[in-house]
Amino acid sequence: MSIQTGIILRTLSESSRVEIIFESLTSNKIHKGIYTLRNRNVGRQSNDSDTIVAWDLENKKWQDIRVSTITQFMGIPDESQSK
């Protein structure tokens, strides 16, 4: 079963940092990065879409990611919440 777009979008919207691991469609390389949608205005994204747009915190740019290439994603707790 594939990862559901709605769950990823909700995690990105609610978490300030989400680690996503995915495979590039062009190079077949595995990419790992920290992304978010929290406090970002990207507009409405459909739960039925096969591609998501998320803010790449490390490279400070928007990244489009094909949902079917995502192998893992995990919300990272804010440091202020873990203390």
N, C-alpha and C positions, 0 to 999 in steps of 0.2 A: 504494500500500500504506500502510495506517495504521501509526502508531507503536504498538508492542506494550507493553501494560501492564506486563508482567514486567520489561522493560528499564528502564522509567522507575522502577519501584519499587526495583529493584536499585541504580540510580544514586542515588536519594534516600536509600537506606539506607547506602550506602558513602561518600557525599560529605557533608561538613558544609554545603556550599553548592551549590545547583543552580539555574541560571537557567531559568525556564520562561516561554515566551510562548504565550498561548492567547487564544481569542476568547470573550467572555462570551455565554452563550446568551440572556440577557435583553436586553442592550443592544447586542449585536454589536460592542462596543468591544474593541480589542486590549489585553490586560493583560500586563505583564511584571513578574516578581517573583523573589525569591530564596527557595527552599524547601529543606527537608530532612526526613528521617525519622531521621537518625543520632542516637542516644541519646534518642529519643522513643518513648514507649509508646502506640502507636495501635492495637495489636492486629494480628492477621493480616489482610492484604488479599489478595484473590484476583487471580491473574494473568489471570483471565477477566472481571474486573469492567470495566465501561465508565466507572467513576468512581474516582478515587483521592483520598485524604485526605493532605494534607501540611502541615507546619508552615511558616507564612509568617514568615520571619525579620524582615522589615521591619515588619510590622504586629502581630507577636507574637500570632497566632491561627491556628487550624486553618482550612484552606481546602479545599473539595471542588472538584475539577477534572474535567470530563468529558474523557476521553482523546481522543476524536475531535476536540476543539477545540484540542488542543495542536499548534502549528505548529513549535515548536522547543524543545529542552531541552539543557542542557550543564552538566556538572559543572565547578565552578570549583575549581582546586587550592587547598589550604590554603597560606597564606603561609609557614608553618613548613616545608612540604615543598619550596617553590620556592627556598629559600635554601641 
